[in-house]
Amino acid sequence: MQNINEVLKQQKLLQLIQVDNFVGWVYYIDYDKAHVMTNDLWKSQASGVPHNCFLVAATFNPERYTVTPEEEREIILLRVVGSAKLPQDDDLIRTKIDNYQQQTGIYGETNPRDYDDITRNQLQFGGLECNVLGTFFQRDGELWLGSDLESFATASRLNVFRPRNKALEIIVNHLDPLRRQKAIEDAQQLGIQKPIAPFQIGTVRYTSTDRLHRRVEDDKVPVRIQPSDFLARRTAVLGMTRTGKSNMVKQTVSVVKRIADESAIPIGQIIYDMNGEYANANQQDKGAIADVYPDETIRYRMLKTAGFKELQNNFFIQLPEGHKIIRDFLEEKRLTDQQDIGTFINASFDEPEEGERSSFTRWQVRIAAYQALLYIAGFEAPSNHQVKFRANLSVRNAVDNAAGTNFQDPARGLSLDQAVQWFIAAREANGGAANNLQSSNGNAWLDNDTRAILNLIAKKNDNGSYIRGYNNLVDAIPYHSSRRSDEVGDEIYQHLVDGKIIILDLSVGNPQLRDRISKQIATDIFNKSMGKFIEGVHPPNIVVYIEEAHNLIGRGMALTDTWPRLAKEGAKYRIALVYATQEVSSVHPNILANTENWFITHINNDREIRELSHFYDFGDFSRSLIRAQDVGFTRVKTLSGPFVIPVQIDKFDPQAEIDRQKSGKATLVETAVSNATPDKAADQSSEEVAWDDLFEGGS
């Protein structure tokens, strides 16, 4: 007979069975459930059978595998979800009660032989209720996992084992050949031509009480995730405050940074930091992302702060963007039915071709009038800001006469104070709708858009009646910064294209302002990446992180709104979304439905648990999620993973990440290639060896 050690080397399936960890037999099974009869002694020898732990069941004897019929060469993967009642349990309970009633001491010392050997043996048996997670089998030398049962034999004797150490590591990190190939294709499609090793996020943890199943280092089985699972995907980080959500987000940021470094492709990351914990170090986390990656991180705030760029645009320079924000406010106030407001809202500030002299001149005048309007409304202007535009001699003379003073030729520049006075005089000289001011070709010198702007400056309509005019614009003042020279959306997007980490510190400033600017930047990112895609250009890889996502992503949002669209369509444009929140039910259903990766910590109420139970097999963890409040104790489901895994997430170590960047040691890719087995190298190219070796056994 072939030596069992030789069989083990050739048959990966057998590595899942550890005879020393036998826990019982299956006495009932169907396509979804299995009931296992176990014994106190067997459970003790296997270091216990924790709630939600994995079990494996097989009919064959590993030492006789070579003569096992083909139909029996499979292993059923189970998860313990509760206890099951054995037929004799009621009789055994009566036996226990009778014995207790005869005791005269607390510890039963008055009758040390309280049970005979047969009864004591019967009392040690109990039942486990398990859910069927799938079936492991081998094909062409590869280990596969089907997500169900193809068939089962009621009369078969299914032996049950609790996998530990290496066997458990194979199970939780398993990636069957189809998923492996898909992961490689996804990575290459994202521009990652070099293989990147799966990264460790934590270790297997079944229960809050981990006295036995994690008591030695060998029992802390690593859990790894495929890098391509996070790029151009949606990831949910859900759970109560201070249970490890922020730590998981920081781990993800560091992993994406590592992927970018090792693959030599830029991957931009932008963090919507609601509490300022990523932009600023705090005592709880002992390090901020900005401190870990000082050369790669650019921070933004809504207030002028040393070390931060301002989020607001300069309305005097970013004209269309500023006008859009003002327009939104005016529309919200429902002022569009007012004639001058309606005309102003629809005005265009897009620059025409300079060769179109007449259009270009009108545009210059309109821009100058708009900037004068901003100034008189209270928008702080850049230092020494001037407006310049061309006006013919007859127009200039008419304005001077109306003002009772001689202005400098506007083509040479006017201060904003002078511009306000110039345009008020120009409005009077024009005579409202009379259009007395004429261009050199005999047409009206002021177009309708500019006339409406002058009315807002003067706070009078064409008939001379009082209007609120520029007072309607003041609500938009907090959205303006006189210190910016570039449009903030364009600037941030370029940083993302360059692979920078952008942190939007939204912990300070007006909440309404925060929401508007956040949405504006997200819209810019989405539209710019979609534009590149439409042009046939590969969009950049971008990861968007949203802390306290319920503040930005409302459940009642329309599907056409920015966040639902980004979640639903972003993957097509290489935009990944990572959102963290305390409330599952607060997240837009469309976003939940399109989420591939899930990291769930403690949740404190049944309503949220029921909402979560609609997804994958999180229902198995309902009791655990509501009870266990341990920081970092997380239930993880990823795109590549076929089932939920309970994990103790590793603590983000800022200093270790800083040391990694400074060390310059060999990358994981180089390590994987050097460790590739010779027999593979003989048949495959070095790149193929590296890819396969990285996925081999989850290591």
PyMOL commands that set and color helices and strands:
alter all, ss='L'
color gray80, all
select helices_A, chain A and resi 4-10+12-16+19-21+40-45+62-67+70-72+89-101+117-123+165-172+177-189+217-219+227-229+245-263+289-292+319-332+339-345+357-377+393-403+410-412+416-430+432-434+448-458+469-479+488-497+511-534+549-551+562-573+584-586+589-593+606-612+618-627+654-663+668-674+678-683+686-698
alter helices_A, ss='H'
color red, helices_A
select strands_A, chain A and resi 22-29+33-39+54-58+74-84+125-139+142-146+159-161+199-204+222-225+234-238+267-273+297-301+309-310+386-387+414-415+501-505+541-546+575-581+597-600+633-637+645-649
alter strands_A, ss='S'
color yellow, strands_A
deselect
rebuild
show_as cartoon
